[in-house]
Amino acid sequence: MQDKEILEERYEKHIKNLFKGFLFILEDLNDDHSINFAKLKRHIPEHSNLIDQANYFDQDKMKFLRKRVLDLGNESLRGQSEDLEKFTVIFNFNN
């Protein structure tokens, strides 16, 4: 494996870990949102219809945000790959 490929593989791993972390955060936010809206409906059932209208974080929104995170992550991977093509990378290890 060439030095540039090693470096590219490491960068890809870090970028993938970053956007996987964003996806986990997004899932946590969605869970918290669902829990809190369920509490609202339980405590003020007379406004259940209004609460349903206010609930913007549905599955469609979650899919949209998930796709945005993945698109941004893939764009970052492509960008770093294109950037590395501009350089010659040679590692010199000292023992």
N, C-alpha and C positions, 0 to 999 in steps of 0.2 A: 504494500500500500504506500502510495506517495505521501509526502509530508502534507501537501495541500489537502489531500483527501482525509487525512487524519484530523486536520484542523477543521475542515468543513463538517465532518461527522460530529465532532465535539460541539461546534456551534449549533448544529441542527438539534442535537440532544437538548441543549439548554433552551433553545427557542420552543421546542415541543413541550418541555416541562413547564415553561412559562404559560403557554396558552392552555395547557391542560389544567394548570392552577386556576386560570381565569374561568374555565368551564366549571370547576368545582365551586368557586365563589358564586358564580351565577346560579348554580343549583341550590346553594345555601340560601341565597337571597330569595329565590322562588319559594323554597320551603318556608322560610320565615314569613314571607308575604302571605302565603296560604294559611299558615297558622294564625296570623293576626287578623286576617279577614274572617276566618271562621269564628274567632273570639268575638269580633264585632257583631256578626250575625247572631251569635248565641246570646249576647248581652242586650242587643237592641233589635229583636226580631221584627218589631213593627216597621223598621226601615230596611228590611231585607232587600227589597227591590232597588233601593237607592245604593245600598252597599254593593249589590251585583253590578250596577252601572259603573261604580267607581273602581271596580276590580279590573285594572288594566293589565295585570301580569298573568295573562292566561297562557294556555299552551302554544297558541300562535305566536305570542310575543316571545315566549321562551325559545321557540324554534328559530325565530328571526334573530334574536340576540346570540344564540348558539352559532348560527351560520355566520354572523358578523365576526365573532371571535375566531372561528376556524378560517374564514377568508383572510382576516388580518394576519393570523399566524402563518398561513401559506404564503401570503405576500411577503412576509418577513423572511421566510425560508428562501424564496426565490431571490429576494434582494441580496441576502447575504451570499448566496451562491454566485450571483452575478458580480458582486463586489470582489469575491475571492478570485474570480477569473482574471482580474486586473493585476494580480500579484503573482510573483514567484515565491513560493514558501519553501524554505530549507531549514530544518532543525539541526542545531549543532549541540549535541548533548555533551556536557562535561562530566567525566566520571569522578 
